[in-house]
Amino acid sequence: LPSKSISPSESNLVGLPWSLETPYPTQDATQAVQVAIAEFIMVVSGEAADKVRTESRKTVRAEDILWALRELGMEVYHPPLAAFLSALRAADS
């Protein structure tokens, strides 16, 4: 695909490069992101599963995932995810 030049007035994203030479991520980049996401999920779910095991439960709940995120130092994600979970539960009822 040909590159497209974007002027500063057309760019509404901070840090968007003005010249996009490769509009799609390479296969290596896609694979690297997939590996990183898989690792992230394993770490968070493993932390939540450890909590569940210590509490002699068998089911990991959404609250356990939120707890694991806080425990792993990702407190910044807790408020928006807790709000989303509340909205989702409200919509279900």
Secondary structure as a PSIPRED ss2 file (coil, helix, strand):
# PSIPRED VFORMAT (PSIPRED V4.0)

   1 L C   1.000  0.000  0.000
   2 P C   1.000  0.000  0.000
   3 S C   1.000  0.000  0.000
   4 K E   0.000  0.000  1.000
   5 S E   0.000  0.000  1.000
   6 I C   1.000  0.000  0.000
   7 S C   1.000  0.000  0.000
   8 P C   1.000  0.000  0.000
   9 S C   1.000  0.000  0.000
  10 E C   1.000  0.000  0.000
  11 S C   1.000  0.000  0.000
  12 N C   1.000  0.000  0.000
  13 L C   1.000  0.000  0.000
  14 V C   1.000  0.000  0.000
  15 G C   1.000  0.000  0.000
  16 L C   1.000  0.000  0.000
  17 P C   1.000  0.000  0.000
  18 W C   1.000  0.000  0.000
  19 S E   0.000  0.000  1.000
  20 L E   0.000  0.000  1.000
  21 E C   1.000  0.000  0.000
  22 T C   1.000  0.000  0.000
  23 P C   1.000  0.000  0.000
  24 Y C   1.000  0.000  0.000
  25 P C   1.000  0.000  0.000
  26 T C   1.000  0.000  0.000
  27 Q H   0.000  1.000  0.000
  28 D H   0.000  1.000  0.000
  29 A H   0.000  1.000  0.000
  30 T H   0.000  1.000  0.000
  31 Q H   0.000  1.000  0.000
  32 A H   0.000  1.000  0.000
  33 V H   0.000  1.000  0.000
  34 Q H   0.000  1.000  0.000
  35 V H   0.000  1.000  0.000
  36 A H   0.000  1.000  0.000
  37 I H   0.000  1.000  0.000
  38 A H   0.000  1.000  0.000
  39 E H   0.000  1.000  0.000
  40 F H   0.000  1.000  0.000
  41 I H   0.000  1.000  0.000
  42 M H   0.000  1.000  0.000
  43 V H   0.000  1.000  0.000
  44 V H   0.000  1.000  0.000
  45 S H   0.000  1.000  0.000
  46 G H   0.000  1.000  0.000
  47 E H   0.000  1.000  0.000
  48 A H   0.000  1.000  0.000
  49 A H   0.000  1.000  0.000
  50 D H   0.000  1.000  0.000
  51 K H   0.000  1.000  0.000
  52 V H   0.000  1.000  0.000
  53 R H   0.000  1.000  0.000
  54 T H   0.000  1.000  0.000
  55 E C   1.000  0.000  0.000
  56 S C   1.000  0.000  0.000
  57 R C   1.000  0.000  0.000
  58 K C   1.000  0.000  0.000
  59 T C   1.000  0.000  0.000
  60 V C   1.000  0.000  0.000
  61 R C   1.000  0.000  0.000
  62 A H   0.000  1.000  0.000
  63 E H   0.000  1.000  0.000
  64 D H   0.000  1.000  0.000
  65 I H   0.000  1.000  0.000
  66 L H   0.000  1.000  0.000
  67 W H   0.000  1.000  0.000
  68 A H   0.000  1.000  0.000
  69 L H   0.000  1.000  0.000
  70 R H   0.000  1.000  0.000
  71 E H   0.000  1.000  0.000
  72 L C   1.000  0.000  0.000
  73 G C   1.000  0.000  0.000
  74 M C   1.000  0.000  0.000
  75 E H   0.000  1.000  0.000
  76 V H   0.000  1.000  0.000
  77 Y H   0.000  1.000  0.000
  78 H H   0.000  1.000  0.000
  79 P H   0.000  1.000  0.000
  80 P H   0.000  1.000  0.000
  81 L H   0.000  1.000  0.000
  82 A H   0.000  1.000  0.000
  83 A H   0.000  1.000  0.000
  84 F H   0.000  1.000  0.000
  85 L H   0.000  1.000  0.000
  86 S H   0.000  1.000  0.000
  87 A H   0.000  1.000  0.000
  88 L H   0.000  1.000  0.000
  89 R H   0.000  1.000  0.000
  90 A H   0.000  1.000  0.000
  91 A H   0.000  1.000  0.000
  92 D H   0.000  1.000  0.000
  93 S C   1.000  0.000  0.000
